[in-house]
Amino acid sequence: MNSRSFFSELKRRRVYSVAVAYVVVAWLLIQIATQVFPFFNIPNWVVRLVVLLAIICFPIAVVCAWAFEVTSEGIKLEGDVDRTIIRKTGRKLTALIIIIAALAAGVTVFRFQHLQQATKAAKQRPLTVAIESKSIAVLPFENLSEEKANAYFADGIQDEILVRLAKIADLKVISRTSTRHYKSAPENLREVGHELGVAHLL
């Protein structure tokens, strides 16, 4: 038997159809195992076993498709089956493959849409950072005097307050370096507190 007649024989015996149907069904079973099994607290090794069995059984299914034919009278050797019966069986198998492929496509689209929605929701969900209740930041004081040279008094007051607050063991105090760029009297103090990660501002 040359290669051309061999592939023709594969086509006649519906080996290709069986292989495609097996791959689609195996893929569906693997998807069900990966999605449903964790919901019932089934161990991960069971999922791996399903994948392993699907791979091992593939060549067995191909050999069976070559050697046997499923008829209304049961499973028979391919050589003992009438050609008309083989054609009828082949049409049924083709219809089954189309149905399974449509089902697989539906599952794929559903999973893709679900993944997109989950990703979009994760991006829109704001990041919540736990802020300690015993935390404070001392913002830079503004020099309200007409003399700009007196600005160092405002800086000195901030440093003195920071030094005294730092002596409190249970209090989280933000350093002066982190609050330096808030010197221009920020309007939204709640947002500033969230950015600095503190519950109180001075």
N, CA, C and O of each residue as an XYZ file, in Angstrom:
808
protein
N       0.852     -1.189      0.000
C       0.000      0.000      0.000
C       0.888      1.239      0.000
O       1.691      1.448      0.909
N       0.722      2.072     -1.060
C       1.522      3.284     -1.107
C       0.888      4.350     -0.211
O      -0.195      4.167      0.344
N       1.612      5.482     -0.092
C       1.163      6.525      0.824
C      -0.175      7.125      0.398
O      -1.008      7.468      1.237
N      -0.373      7.249     -0.927
C      -1.627      7.837     -1.416
C      -2.819      6.960     -1.079
O      -3.844      7.453     -0.607
N      -2.692      5.679     -1.317
C      -3.795      4.766     -1.002
C      -3.990      4.633      0.506
O      -5.105      4.410      0.979
N      -2.896      4.774      1.255
C      -3.001      4.692      2.712
C      -3.838      5.843      3.257
O      -4.721      5.626      4.087
N      -3.569      7.069      2.798
C      -4.333      8.214      3.269
C      -5.773      8.154      2.763
O      -6.693      8.620      3.436
N      -5.964      7.584      1.584
C      -7.326      7.404      1.085
C      -8.088      6.424      1.967
O      -9.274      6.603      2.244
N      -7.384      5.390      2.398
C      -8.005      4.408      3.295
C      -8.333      5.038      4.649
O      -9.365      4.736      5.247
N      -7.453      5.910      5.125
C      -7.741      6.617      6.377
C      -9.012      7.448      6.251
O      -9.832      7.491      7.167
N      -9.163      8.100      5.117
C     -10.344      8.918      4.890
C     -11.594      8.045      4.780
O     -12.644      8.389      5.322
N     -11.480      6.904      4.071
C     -12.633      6.025      3.890
C     -13.103      5.436      5.209
O     -14.300      5.267      5.437
N     -12.143      5.124      6.075
C     -12.499      4.521      7.360
C     -12.833      5.583      8.430
O     -13.023      5.255      9.601
N     -12.899      6.815      8.020
C     -13.273      7.909      8.913
C     -12.312      8.080     10.083
O     -12.721      8.497     11.167
N     -11.053      7.766      9.873
C     -10.073      7.936     10.948
C      -9.883      9.415     11.254
O      -9.762      9.808     12.414
N      -9.857     10.232     10.201
C      -9.715     11.674     10.406
C     -10.873     12.230     11.220
O     -10.675     13.024     12.139
N     -12.074     11.810     10.877
C     -13.260     12.297     11.592
C     -13.234     11.898     13.055
O     -13.554     12.695     13.937
N     -12.849     10.651     13.302
C     -12.765     10.183     14.684
C     -11.704     10.957     15.458
O     -11.909     11.300     16.622
N     -10.571     11.234     14.814
C      -9.493     11.974     15.473
C      -9.952     13.381     15.840
O      -9.704     13.853     16.949
N     -10.624     14.047     14.899
C     -11.123     15.395     15.166
C     -12.163     15.375     16.284
O     -12.127     16.209     17.188
N     -13.090     14.418     16.216
C     -14.118     14.314     17.248
C     -13.495     14.041     18.616
O     -13.933     14.592     19.626
N     -12.477     13.194     18.642
C     -11.822     12.866     19.912
C     -11.154     14.100     20.499
O     -11.276     14.364     21.696
N     -10.442     14.865     19.657
C      -9.748     16.061     20.142
C     -10.739     17.070     20.714
O     -10.489     17.663     21.763
N     -11.866     17.264     20.023
C     -12.859     18.228     20.493
C     -13.480     17.777     21.810
O     -13.616     18.574     22.739
N     -13.857     16.504     21.893
C     -14.456     15.982     23.119
C     -13.452     16.025     24.272
O     -13.803     16.390     25.394
N     -12.209     15.654     23.992
C     -11.179     15.692     25.036
C     -10.973     17.113     25.534
O     -10.811     17.344     26.732
N     -10.979     18.070     24.597
C     -10.819     19.469     24.995
C     -11.971     19.913     25.892
O     -11.753     20.616     26.879
N     -13.197     19.506     25.553
C     -14.340     19.863     26.381
C     -14.236     19.249     27.775
O     -14.532     19.909     28.772
N     -13.821     18.006     27.842
C     -13.670     17.350     29.150
C     -12.604     18.028     29.995
O     -12.767     18.193     31.204
N     -11.512     18.422     29.347
C     -10.446     19.105     30.084
C     -10.937     20.454     30.598
O     -10.627     20.842     31.724
N     -11.709     21.178     29.766
C     -12.260     22.461     30.197
C     -13.203     22.279     31.385
O     -13.169     23.056     32.339
N     -14.036     21.257     31.319
C     -14.955     20.985     32.425
C     -14.176     20.641     33.689
O     -14.519     21.085     34.785
N     -13.119     19.841     33.522
C     -12.319     19.443     34.682
C     -11.633     20.645     35.331
O     -11.604     20.766     36.556
N     -11.086     21.526     34.507
C     -10.357     22.680     35.060
C     -11.293     23.718     35.676
O     -10.900     24.442     36.591
N     -12.534     23.796     35.177
C     -13.449     24.820     35.667
C     -14.366     24.322     36.783
O     -14.661     25.064     37.720
N     -14.815     23.081     36.687
C     -15.823     22.576     37.635
C     -15.181     21.886     38.831
O     -15.650     22.050     39.958
N     -14.124     21.121     38.610
C     -13.525     20.350     39.701
C     -13.104     21.214     40.888
O     -13.381     20.833     42.026
N     -12.438     22.374     40.678
C     -12.071     23.204     41.839
C     -13.284     23.673     42.640
O     -13.183     23.880     43.849
N     -14.425     23.841     41.978
C     -15.639     24.281     42.674
C     -16.085     23.248     43.708
O     -16.631     23.607     44.751
N     -15.849     21.954     43.416
C     -16.208     20.881     44.337
C     -15.021     20.412     45.176
O     -15.065     19.343     45.784
N     -13.962     21.220     45.203
C     -12.757     20.916     45.995
C     -12.110     19.592     45.594
O     -11.527     18.900     46.429
N     -12.216     19.246     44.313
C     -11.559     18.043     43.809
C     -10.069     18.347     43.633
O      -9.728     19.378     43.053
N      -9.177     17.482     44.113
C      -7.729     17.773     44.040
C      -7.243     18.015     42.611
O      -7.831     17.532     41.643
N      -6.159     18.774     42.510
C      -5.602     19.100     41.190
C      -5.052     17.874     40.472
O      -4.989     17.850     39.243
N      -4.647     16.843     41.240
C      -4.083     15.672     40.580
C      -5.150     14.944     39.741
O      -4.822     14.236     38.789
N      -6.422     15.128     40.104
C      -7.489     14.518     39.312
C      -7.581     15.209     37.944
O      -7.793     14.557     36.922
N      -7.419     16.525     37.942
C      -7.418     17.274     36.677
C      -6.254     16.833     35.801
O      -6.412     16.636     34.596
N      -5.085     16.680     36.413
C      -3.913     16.225     35.650
C      -4.124     14.812     35.123
O      -3.665     14.478     34.031
N      -4.827     13.971     35.909
C      -5.116     12.612     35.461
C      -6.036     12.626     34.237
O      -5.846     11.843     33.307
N      -7.025     13.511     34.241
C      -7.924     13.622     33.083
C      -7.148     14.009     31.833
O      -7.365     13.445     30.761
N      -6.244     14.971     31.973
C      -5.429     15.398     30.825
C      -4.547     14.254     30.344
O      -4.421     14.021     29.141
N      -3.936     13.540     31.289
C      -3.047     12.430     30.927
C      -3.811     11.314     30.217
O      -3.337     10.771     29.220
N      -4.982     10.975     30.726
C      -5.792      9.925     30.092
C      -6.255     10.337     28.696
O      -6.321      9.511     27.785
N      -6.574     11.624     28.539
C      -6.991     12.108     27.222
C      -5.866     11.961     26.202
O      -6.112     11.636     25.041
N      -4.642     12.198     26.639
C      -3.497     12.055     25.730
C      -3.206     10.597     25.431
O      -2.944     10.233     24.285
N      -3.250      9.758     26.462
C      -2.919      8.337     26.282
C      -3.955      7.636     25.404
O      -3.603      6.787     24.584
N      -5.219      7.983     25.572
C      -6.286      7.287     24.852
C      -6.429      7.721     23.400
O      -7.137      7.073     22.629
N      -5.768      8.805     23.018
C      -5.906      9.277     21.641
C      -5.439      8.240     20.612
O      -6.194      7.937     19.688
N      -4.223      7.684     20.732
C      -3.820      6.672     19.735
C      -4.707      5.427     19.760
O      -4.902      4.778     18.732
N      -5.244      5.094     20.942
C      -6.147      3.941     21.024
C      -7.412      4.209     20.218
O      -7.906      3.330     19.511
N      -7.931      5.428     20.329
C      -9.137      5.781     19.577
C      -8.873      5.749     18.072
O      -9.734      5.328     17.300
N      -7.685      6.193     17.654
C      -7.348      6.186     16.230
C      -7.246      4.757     15.704
O      -7.732      4.463     14.612
N      -6.610      3.858     16.481
C      -6.487      2.460     16.070
C      -7.856      1.796     15.988
O      -8.130      1.034     15.060
N      -8.704      2.086     16.954
C     -10.051      1.509     16.937
C     -10.852      2.013     15.744
O     -11.633      1.267     15.154
N     -10.655      3.287     15.388
C     -11.346      3.835     14.218
C     -10.889      3.145     12.941
O     -11.673      2.983     12.006
N      -9.642      2.745     12.899
C      -9.112      2.037     11.726
C      -9.641      0.604     11.642
O      -9.976      0.121     10.561
N      -9.712     -0.065     12.786
C     -10.009     -1.494     12.779
C     -11.493     -1.816     12.906
O     -11.936     -2.868     12.445
N     -12.268     -0.925     13.526
C     -13.662     -1.262     13.812
C     -14.608     -0.235     13.196
O     -14.209      0.865     12.814
N     -15.866     -0.636     13.115
C     -16.926      0.240     12.603
C     -18.136      0.090     13.511
O     -18.546     -1.018     13.857
N     -18.705      1.253     13.892
C     -19.893      1.245     14.738
C     -21.130      1.184     13.853
O     -21.342      2.078     13.034
N     -21.950      0.147     14.002
C     -23.162     -0.016     13.209
C     -24.369     -0.139     14.131
O     -24.240     -0.148     15.355
N     -25.541     -0.233     13.516
C     -26.763     -0.403     14.306
C     -26.801     -1.752     15.009
O     -27.550     -1.945     15.967
N     -25.982     -2.686     14.522
C     -25.917     -4.021     15.116
C     -24.788     -4.140     16.137
O     -24.555     -5.211     16.698
N     -24.090     -3.025     16.371
C     -22.996     -3.052     17.319
C     -21.665     -2.759     16.652
O     -21.625     -2.332     15.498
N     -20.583     -2.987     17.368
C     -19.241     -2.745     16.852
C     -18.753     -3.991     16.105
O     -18.768     -5.102     16.635
N     -18.323     -3.773     14.870
C     -17.841     -4.888     14.050
C     -16.501     -4.527     13.434
O     -16.133     -3.355     13.347
N     -15.779     -5.554     13.008
C     -14.551     -5.323     12.269
C     -14.869     -4.620     10.954
O     -15.895     -4.895     10.332
N     -14.009     -3.733     10.539
C     -14.271     -2.918      9.354
C     -14.478     -3.774      8.116
O     -15.294     -3.438      7.258
N     -13.753     -4.871      8.016
C     -13.875     -5.727      6.846
C     -15.173     -6.498      6.770
O     -15.528     -6.992      5.700
N     -15.898     -6.617      7.879
C     -17.140     -7.387      7.906
C     -18.388     -6.524      7.723
O     -19.509     -7.023      7.824
N     -18.197     -5.237      7.456
C     -19.324     -4.321      7.395
C     -19.598     -3.942      5.953
O     -18.675     -3.713      5.171
N     -20.876     -3.876      5.609
C     -21.291     -3.479      4.259
C     -20.930     -2.013      4.011
O     -21.004     -1.193      4.927
N     -20.542     -1.679      2.777
C     -20.110     -0.324      2.438
C     -21.235      0.692      2.618
O     -20.983      1.835      2.998
N     -22.471      0.283      2.347
C     -23.597      1.217      2.503
C     -23.784      1.607      3.965
O     -24.102      2.752      4.286
N     -23.580      0.629      4.839
C     -23.682      0.915      6.277
C     -22.581      1.866      6.709
O     -22.802      2.748      7.539
N     -21.367      1.678      6.130
C     -20.246      2.555      6.469
C     -20.550      3.994      6.079
O     -20.229      4.926      6.816
N     -21.185      4.174      4.891
C     -21.504      5.529      4.456
C     -22.530      6.182      5.378
O     -22.418      7.366      5.698
N     -23.525      5.413      5.802
C     -24.532      5.943      6.724
C     -23.895      6.320      8.062
O     -24.185      7.374      8.628
N     -23.027      5.445      8.552
C     -22.340      5.720      9.809
C     -21.454      6.956      9.685
O     -21.362      7.768     10.606
N     -20.800      7.083      8.522
C     -19.932      8.243      8.301
C     -20.712      9.535      8.328
O     -20.227     10.527      8.873
N     -21.908      9.561      7.759
C     -22.720     10.770      7.780
C     -23.154     11.120      9.207
O     -23.163     12.288      9.597
N     -23.509     10.098      9.968
C     -23.887     10.352     11.367
C     -22.700     10.899     12.160
O     -22.853     11.799     12.985
N     -21.513     10.341     11.896
C     -20.331     10.804     12.607
C     -19.995     12.240     12.235
O     -19.586     13.026     13.090
N     -20.168     12.586     10.958
C     -19.921     13.965     10.527
C     -20.876     14.930     11.210
O     -20.468     16.005     11.650
N     -22.134     14.555     11.300
C     -23.120     15.402     11.979
C     -22.779     15.559     13.452
O     -22.925     16.643     14.017
N     -22.316     14.458     14.081
C     -21.929     14.523     15.485
C     -20.743     15.446     15.686
O     -20.697     16.199     16.659
N     -19.776     15.391     14.767
C     -18.604     16.261     14.867
C     -19.006     17.724     14.773
O     -18.485     18.562     15.510
N     -19.937     18.037     13.864
C     -20.400     19.421     13.708
C     -21.062     19.920     14.984
O     -20.838     21.055     15.404
N     -21.887     19.059     15.607
C     -22.571     19.449     16.843
C     -21.562     19.687     17.963
O     -21.651     20.671     18.696
N     -20.596     18.764     18.084
C     -19.594     18.900     19.138
C     -18.731     20.135     18.902
O     -18.400     20.849     19.849
N     -18.364     20.393     17.644
C     -17.547     21.565     17.324
C     -18.302     22.853     17.648
O     -17.713     23.811     18.148
N     -19.605     22.876     17.363
C     -20.409     24.056     17.691
C     -20.465     24.264     19.205
O     -20.372     25.391     19.690
N     -20.620     23.158     19.945
C     -20.633     23.251     21.401
C     -19.288     23.752     21.931
O     -19.243     24.584     22.836
N     -18.198     23.243     21.362
C     -16.863     23.687     21.773
C     -16.660     25.163     21.469
O     -16.067     25.889     22.267
N     -17.151     25.610     20.315
C     -17.033     27.027     19.961
C     -17.817     27.892     20.945
O     -17.361     28.966     21.336
N     -18.996     27.420     21.341
C     -19.788     28.161     22.320
C     -19.088     28.271     23.662
O     -19.093     29.333     24.284
N     -18.483     27.174     24.112
C     -17.737     27.197     25.377
C     -16.553     28.147     25.284
O     -16.265     28.882     26.228
N     -15.864     28.132     24.138
C     -14.711     29.015     23.955
C     -15.126     30.478     24.009
O     -14.473     31.288     24.666
N     -16.209     30.818     23.320
C     -16.691     32.204     23.324
C     -17.113     32.614     24.722
O     -16.827     33.729     25.157
N     -17.800     31.712     25.438
C     -18.243     32.025     26.803
C     -17.049     32.281     27.718
O     -17.049     33.246     28.482
N     -16.037     31.428     27.644
C     -14.850     31.604     28.483
C     -14.116     32.883     28.127
O     -13.622     33.578     29.015
N     -14.036     33.208     26.842
C     -13.347     34.424     26.414
C     -14.063     35.668     26.934
O     -13.422     36.593     27.433
N     -15.395     35.690     26.818
C     -16.157     36.825     27.312
C     -16.062     36.938     28.827
O     -15.942     38.038     29.368
N     -16.116     35.795     29.513
C     -16.004     35.807     30.972
C     -14.635     36.328     31.408
O     -14.534     37.079     32.378
N     -13.579     35.927     30.687
C     -12.235     36.390     31.010
C     -12.102     37.882     30.762
O     -11.467     38.587     31.546
N     -12.699     38.373     29.672
C     -12.643     39.808     29.380
C     -13.369     40.608     30.452
O     -12.878     41.650     30.886
N     -14.536     40.130     30.882
C     -15.295     40.838     31.912
C     -14.544     40.850     33.236
O     -14.531     41.860     33.940
N     -13.912     39.714     33.574
C     -13.150     39.645     34.825
C     -11.950     40.582     34.777
O     -11.631     41.239     35.768
N     -11.278     40.646     33.616
C     -10.120     41.533     33.475
C     -10.549     42.991     33.566
O      -9.884     43.799     34.214
N     -11.670     43.329     32.912
C     -12.170     44.702     32.951
C     -12.575     45.102     34.361
O     -12.306     46.220     34.799
N     -13.229     44.175     35.074
C     -13.641     44.465     36.449
C     -12.443     44.654     37.361
O     -12.460     45.496     38.258
N     -11.393     43.857     37.124
C     -10.185     43.979     37.948
C      -9.488     45.318     37.718
O      -8.929     45.901     38.647
N      -9.526     45.806     36.461
C      -8.905     47.095     36.171
C      -9.701     48.248     36.764
O      -9.127     49.243     37.206
N     -11.031     48.114     36.774
C     -11.874     49.183     37.291
C     -11.945     49.180     38.804
O     -12.278     50.199     39.409
N     -11.636     48.049     39.428
C     -11.727     47.961     40.876
C     -10.624     48.785     41.529
O      -9.450     48.543     41.249
N     -10.947     49.736     42.375
C      -9.914     50.565     42.994
C      -9.087     49.762     43.986
O      -9.594     48.882     44.681
N      -7.826     50.083     44.031
C      -6.916     49.417     44.957
C      -7.102     50.008     46.346
O      -6.910     51.207     46.549
N      -7.472     49.175     47.286
C      -7.673     49.637     48.652
C      -6.468     49.265     49.493
O      -6.090     48.098     49.599
N      -5.881     50.278     50.083
C      -4.712     50.078     50.928
C      -5.116     50.334     52.366
O      -5.707     51.369     52.676
N      -4.801     49.402     53.237
C      -5.132     49.551     54.650
C      -4.301     50.668     55.251
O      -3.072     50.644     55.182
N      -4.977     51.655     55.845
C      -4.293     52.800     56.453
C      -4.386     52.660     57.967
O      -5.463     52.459     58.528
N      -3.244     52.770     58.604
C      -3.205     52.662     60.066
C      -3.910     53.858     60.687
O      -3.738     54.997     60.252
N      -4.702     53.579     61.705
C      -5.422     54.676     62.365
C      -4.460     55.589     63.121
O      -4.701     56.791     63.232
N      -3.371     55.023     63.641
C      -2.385     55.832     64.365
C      -1.265     56.237     63.407
O      -0.134     55.763     63.511
N      -1.605     57.113     62.486
C      -0.642     57.597     61.506
C      -0.920     59.058     61.212
O      -2.074     59.486     61.207
N       0.129     59.821     60.968
C      -0.032     61.261     60.757
C       1.067     61.789     59.854
O       2.176     61.256     59.827
N       0.750     62.831     59.125
C       1.721     63.526     58.282
C       1.620     65.018     58.575
O       0.519     65.565     58.646
N       2.739     65.662     58.740
C       2.786     67.105     58.995
C       3.159     67.802     57.695
O       4.293     67.706     57.229
N       2.195     68.503     57.119
C       2.444     69.192     55.859
C       3.234     70.475     56.102
O       3.175     71.038     57.195
N       3.968     70.939     55.102
C       4.764     72.170     55.253
C       3.872     73.368     55.586
O       2.792     73.532     55.017
N       4.341     74.198     56.515
C       3.591     75.398     56.893
C       3.911     76.540     55.935
O       5.013     76.639     55.395
N       2.914     77.394     55.745
C       3.081     78.507     54.818
C       3.543     79.751     55.586
O       3.039     80.038     56.672
N       4.487     80.473     55.025
C       4.966     81.716     55.607
C       3.998     82.840     55.253
O       3.948     83.287     54.107
N       3.217     83.303     56.259
C       2.211     84.338     56.015
C       2.740     85.738     56.257
O       2.030     86.721     56.047
N       3.978     85.829     56.695
C       4.563     87.166     56.926
C       5.007     87.793     55.620
O       5.186     87.098     54.619
N       5.183     89.080     55.625
C       5.601     89.786     54.424
C       7.069     89.563     54.120
O       7.507     89.780     52.991
N       7.832     89.134     55.108
C       9.255     88.895     54.919
C       9.479     87.447     54.468
O       9.202     86.512     55.220
N       9.978     87.265     53.245
C      10.260     85.928     52.752
C      11.384     85.260     53.518
O      11.487     84.034     53.559
N      12.235     86.096     54.131
C      13.359     85.532     54.874
C      12.902     84.775     56.109
O      13.666     84.005     56.690
N      11.649     84.994     56.512
C      11.125     84.313     57.703
C      10.573     82.925     57.394
O       9.994     82.271     58.262
N      10.756     82.484     56.160
C      10.210     81.169     55.778
C      10.843     80.039     56.578
O      10.234     78.986     56.771
N      12.089     80.268     57.048
C      12.748     79.191     57.785
C      12.075     78.920     59.112
O      12.211     77.829     59.667
N      11.317     79.944     59.653
C      10.580     79.704     60.898
C       9.501     78.639     60.690
O       9.295     77.766     61.533
N       8.811     78.736     59.534
C       7.776     77.753     59.224
C       8.380     76.360     59.085
O       7.809     75.376     59.557
N       9.543     76.284     58.431
C      10.211     74.987     58.292
C      10.668     74.457     59.639
O      10.618     73.254     59.895
N      11.115     75.364     60.499
C      11.574     74.948     61.826
C      10.442     74.401     62.668
O      10.615     73.426     63.400
N       9.268     75.039     62.563
C       8.107     74.558     63.320
C       7.723     73.148     62.865
O       7.400     72.287     63.683
N       7.761     72.928     61.564
C       7.434     71.591     61.046
C       8.420     70.547     61.559
O       8.025     69.453     61.963
N       9.718     70.896     61.541
C      10.726     69.957     62.013
C      10.550     69.656     63.499
O      10.701     68.513     63.932
N      10.228     70.694     64.277
C      10.053     70.489     65.716
C       8.873     69.575     66.005
O       8.957     68.697     66.864
N       7.773     69.780     65.287
C       6.595     68.927     65.490
C       6.913     67.484     65.096
O       6.518     66.547     65.790
N       7.629     67.307     63.983
C       7.986     65.957     63.535
C       8.855     65.248     64.566
O       8.671     64.060     64.834
N       9.807     65.988     65.145
C      10.688     65.381     66.137
C       9.900     64.915     67.351
O      10.135     63.823     67.870
N       8.962     65.745     67.804
C       8.167     65.394     68.989
C       7.218     64.219     68.700
O       7.048     63.332     69.537
N       6.611     64.222     67.518
C       5.702     63.128     67.178
C       6.447     61.809     67.002
O       5.917     60.748     67.333
N       7.669     61.866     66.483
C       8.459     60.662     66.264
C       8.790     59.952     67.569
O       9.121     58.767     67.560
N       8.707     60.654     68.680
C       9.015     60.038     69.980
C       7.874     59.156     70.486
O       8.050     58.387     71.430
N       6.718     59.269     69.861
C       5.572     58.438     70.254
C       5.722     57.079     69.564
O       5.691     56.998     68.336
N       5.879     56.044     70.332
C       6.239     54.728     69.791
C       5.163     54.144     68.877
O       5.491     53.565     67.841
N       3.898     54.283     69.233
C       2.813     53.648     68.480
C       2.308     54.496     67.322
O       1.329     54.127     66.672
N       2.945     55.605     67.056
C       2.464     56.524     66.026
C       3.364     56.457     64.790
O       4.587     56.562     64.885
N       2.727     56.281     63.632
C       3.456     56.292     62.363
C       3.511     57.725     61.848
O       2.477     58.350     61.617
N       4.720     58.237     61.671
C       4.919     59.620     61.261
C       5.615     59.634     59.901
O       6.658     59.005     59.721
N       5.028     60.356     58.947
C       5.604     60.465     57.618
C       6.736     61.485     57.637
O       6.617     62.537     58.265
N       7.819     61.178     56.958
C       8.995     62.053     56.960
C       8.720     63.358     56.219
O       7.766     63.459     55.448
N       9.552     64.333     56.459
C       9.412     65.640     55.816
C       9.663     65.555     54.314
O       9.078     66.303     53.531
N      10.530     64.646     53.930
C      10.847     64.502     52.507
C       9.609     64.106     51.707
O       9.416     64.572     50.584
N       8.768     63.241     52.292
C       7.572     62.757     51.582
C       6.500     63.841     51.464
O       5.662     63.778     50.565
N       6.514     64.823     52.350
C       5.475     65.864     52.332
C       5.955     67.170     51.694
O       5.210     68.149     51.656
N       7.182     67.193     51.199
C       7.765     68.441     50.699
C       6.973     69.011     49.525
O       6.777     70.224     49.444
N       6.514     68.148     48.612
C       5.855     68.663     47.411
C       4.400     69.061     47.650
O       3.700     69.428     46.706
N       3.928     68.994     48.922
C       2.583     69.463     49.255
C       2.632     70.876     49.869
O       1.710     71.282     50.576
N       3.690     71.597     49.598
C       3.890     72.911     50.207
C       2.939     73.953     49.633
O       2.736     75.003     50.245
N       2.359     73.685     48.482
C       1.517     74.683     47.816
C       0.057     74.584     48.251
O      -0.841     74.747     47.425
N      -0.191     74.323     49.516
C      -1.542     74.291     50.100
C      -2.516     73.466     49.275
O      -3.363     74.044     48.594
N      -2.432     72.125     49.304
C      -3.332     71.268     48.507
C      -4.779     71.452     48.939
O      -5.068     71.701     50.109
N      -5.685     71.325     47.970
C      -7.103     71.533     48.252
C      -7.771     70.271     48.802
O      -8.530     70.345     49.768
N      -7.496     69.120     48.197
C      -8.153     67.876     48.596
C      -7.286     67.153     49.623
O      -6.404     66.372     49.266
N      -7.544     67.418     50.889
C      -6.730     66.818     51.947
C      -6.994     65.317     52.080
O      -6.096     64.569     52.468
N      -8.204     64.869     51.765
C      -8.521     63.433     51.834
C      -7.656     62.660     50.830
O      -7.138     61.586     51.134
N      -7.516     63.219     49.654
C      -6.684     62.577     48.634
C      -5.217     62.584     49.041
O      -4.495     61.619     48.793
N      -4.776     63.679     49.670
C      -3.388     63.750     50.142
C      -3.132     62.694     51.202
O      -2.095     62.031     51.188
N      -4.075     62.538     52.121
C      -3.926     61.516     53.157
C      -3.878     60.120     52.574
O      -3.138     59.265     53.060
N      -4.676     59.879     51.514
C      -4.658     58.567     50.866
C      -3.323     58.331     50.162
O      -2.783     57.225     50.203
N      -2.791     59.374     49.516
C      -1.515     59.231     48.823
C      -0.371     58.970     49.799
O       0.540     58.195     49.508
N      -0.428     59.618     50.946
C       0.629     59.432     51.951
C       0.396     58.198     52.813
O       1.310     57.742     53.500
N      -0.816     57.656     52.786
C      -1.119     56.470     53.573
C      -1.260     56.751     55.057
O      -0.831     55.951     55.889
N      -1.863     57.891     55.393
C      -2.035     58.259     56.802
C      -3.496     58.587     57.065
O      -4.250     58.926     56.153
N      -3.879     58.478     58.337
C      -5.262     58.756     58.725
C      -5.453     60.205     59.143
O      -6.580     60.698     59.158
N      -4.366     60.897     59.484
C      -4.477     62.274     59.995
C      -3.443     63.165     59.322
O      -2.342     62.735     58.980
N      -3.839     64.426     59.145
C      -2.953     65.437     58.561
C      -2.914     66.640     59.486
O      -3.897     66.978     60.145
N      -1.748     67.278     59.517
C      -1.590     68.492     60.307
C      -1.069     69.595     59.387
O      -0.855     70.722     59.833
